[in-house]
């Protein structure tokens, strides 16, 4: 099957680095005397996914986009996040790290982002932003407008549905979502799936994001990768 419209890649970067949502959000560490930003960043770099975690995928090059302007699609997602700085800068902040992997056809992508809040309260506030009742509906609206803007006139975004996935006993708090998107391009139709999971354990946050064409991310694999991040955070 031909690869999906390449503009989705830019859109996924917005999700991972602009939104800060993904397969897992996990926090660790207490509020008393938090480590320095450099120490937390070093810990975060040890938590993100590695090549060994995602066999068959290749690490994506670091994003070199120096454009600092905020476009309407970015603003729509940031609004869903209550403009929480910890989330909108997740992975790009001075305490964070990120790693993304894709297959040869760019039809499968697994991305992880990790950071540490300075306090447990800040991590809790970030989690509240992505677990609120209105989040799924807001995310659905943002997908409808944002993805079309990123892809442009060469493709058409059809039905978009965001649903909450079953909760799992990971971390202090956990929530997960899936966005199912119908896309038409060059006379072909594609079913795109974006999965996001958020887990909190004290003050550290880790995010895992998944993109798939036609076949949605398997629940067992989602749990496996989320647990990897959670375990590493506990040991960090």
C-alpha positions, -999 to 999 in steps of 0.1 A, spaced: 0 0 0 13 35 -8 25 56 22 0 80 38 1 117 28 36 129 41 22 160 57 9 139 86 45 138 98 45 175 105 12 171 123 25 144 145 55 166 155 29 192 166 12 166 186 43 154 203 62 186 208 35 212 206 7 195 224 28 172 246 2 144 246 10 108 240 8 73 251 21 79 286 25 107 311 44 95 342 58 115 371 82 106 398 101 123 426 89 144 455 86 182 460 115 186 484 147 200 469 141 189 433 173 182 412 186 209 389 173 212 353 204 196 339 201 166 363 164 161 354 172 164 317 199 137 320 174 114 338 147 121 311 172 111 284 175 77 301 138 72 302 127 78 266 122 49 242 152 33 225 157 13 193 156 -19 213 121 -10 226 106 -7 192 121 -34 169 115 -28 132 114 10 135 142 35 129 149 66 150 137 98 133 161 127 130 158 155 155 133 182 145 152 212 132 122 234 127 133 269 139 99 285 132 88 299 165 55 314 152 23 299 166 -2 291 139 -40 285 144 -36 247 146 -10 250 174 -33 274 193 -62 250 190 -43 222 207 -28 245 233 -63 256 242 -72 220 249 -42 218 272 -54 249 291 -22 265 278 -3 246 305 34 254 298 46 220 311 25 203 285 29 227 255 67 225 260 68 188 269 100 172 256 115 205 245 118 221 279 151 224 298 142 193 319 129 171 291 138 147 263 121 131 234 126 102 209 106 92 179 107 61 157 90 52 123 89 24 98 103 27 63 69 38 48 62 62 76 29 43 83 38 35 119 54 60 144 61 56 181 72 87 200 80 93 237 85 125 256 97 128 291 101 157 315 100 165 353 80 192 369 96 212 396 69 202 420 43 175 423 15 201 422 27 213 388 26 177 375 -9 172 390 -21 204 373 -8 192 340 -25 158 343 -58 176 352 -56 194 319 -56 162 299 -80 142 320 -108 167 322 -142 157 308 -141 182 280 -106 171 267 -118 145 242 -143 168 226 -117 196 224 -91 173 209 -116 161 183 -123 197 172 -86 205 171 -80 174 149 -107 184 125 -92 219 119 -55 213 126 -49 183 105 -66 198 74 -46 230 78 -13 210 80 -21 188 50 -35 215 28 -56 211 -3 -39 180 -16 -59 158 8 -92 159 26 -99 151 62 -132 132 66 -147 118 98 -128 124 131 -137 106 163 -118 108 196 -126 82 223 -113 75 257 -94 42 260 -97 18 290 -79 29 321 -48 9 333 -32 5 367 -1 25 359 12 54 380 -8 76 403 -31 87 376 -37 74 341 -58 83 310 -56 74 274 -73 85 241 -75 75 205 -82 97 175 -95 79 145 -93 99 113 -105 92 77 -82 108 51 -85 109 13 -56 118 -9 -46 111 -46 -76 90 -51 -70 68 -21 -86 66 13 -67 60 45 -78 53 81 -54 70 105 -51 63 142 -34 85 168 -31 70 204 -23 91 235 -18 79 271 -11 100 301 3 87 334 14 106 365 37 95 393 46 124 416 65 152 397 79 135 366 60 132 333 65 108 303 45 108 271 41 80 246 24 88 212 15 64 184 5 69 148 -8 41 126 -22 37 91 -51 13 86 -44 -9 117 -48 8 151 -21 4 178 -26 -29 196 -36 -26 232 -10 -51 245 18 -32 227 5 1 241 6 -13 276 41 -28 271 56 5 260 38 26 286 51 2 313 86 5 300 84 43 305 68 40 339 94 15 351 123 36 339 109 67 357 106 48 389 143 38 386 155 72 374 
